[in-house]
Amino acid sequence: MSSKSHSCYLARISRKLVGFAAICVFAMGTLSSSIVQALDFESGWKLYQQGRFVEAYEVWEPLAESGDAKAQFNLAVLYEQGRGVDPDSAKSAYWNNQAVEAEYPPALHNLALSLLAEKKNIEAIDYLRQAAEKDFSASQYTLGKIHQFGIGIPENSDLAFRYIEMAAESGLANAQYNLGKMYRDGYGVNVDDTISAKWFEAAANQGYGKAQNSISNKYGMGQGVAKDNVQALKWAILAARNGIIGAIQKQEFFRARMNSDDISEAEALAENFKKKT
């Protein structure tokens, strides 16, 4: 993957970060001001989820003015997306930078993505490291890919593996998929088909199409897991629904070597599949 195409991919992450900011805090007895702020923030988050962006802005704006980093970051997102307010890149940057001063991980990550787009890779990596040290999985994953592809720094398979493993253990589906590939291919770690299959299945259970395709292969070949045509077909069906190229042909391959009862079981499992998080 080229540095340019990877930077475009990284930029898309910023549009998905609002969810990381939502925090709900409950306590018995008298509420401290910080807990009141958290509860107020949550009311704004519920409004945002309902598409009531103007009202969400009205809840978050005074919180942001008072120094609440979560609200500051979410104002930045509202201005970036033009939801509840007119799009304004300057105001978006202003509020994101306010949250950066508070070392709020999503804001650090957002700033890093902007710096990557400007080819200021060393500065970007510094902010990503700060967020990664605060267990922000998106930054851990991004650092892993930067080290893997050598974006602005020399390629380092050991560091790539380390950061992607951290993000995978935090539950990030695309990190889990990439960790499965690392164990499969022996990148930054010794080849281990069993652990590879474990991570592919973890991401597949979250609905990640590429991982569903990969774990289908594993079950079909009995590689790292016991050979199981029912599971192989189930995951191939789900991968096809996610638009994975070649998954439909893979279904035909599995169906050709299965009896009708096993095919029906696989189809039922696919139909009743529910994402796990």
Secondary structure, DSSP 8 states (H G I E B T S, - for coil): --HHHHHHHHHHHGGG-HHHH------SSS--HHHHHHHHHHHHHHHHHTT-HHHHHHHHHHHHHTT-HHHHHHHHHHHHHTSSS---HHHHHHHHHHHHHTT-HHHHHHHHHHHHHTT-HHHHHHHHHHHHHTT-HHHHHHHHHHHHHTSSS---HHHHHHHHHHHHHTT-HHHHHHHHHHHHHTSSS---HHHHHHHHHHHHHTT-HHHHHHHHHHHHHTSSS---HHHHHHHHHHHHHTT-TTHHHHHHHHHHTS-HHHHHHHHHHHHT-----
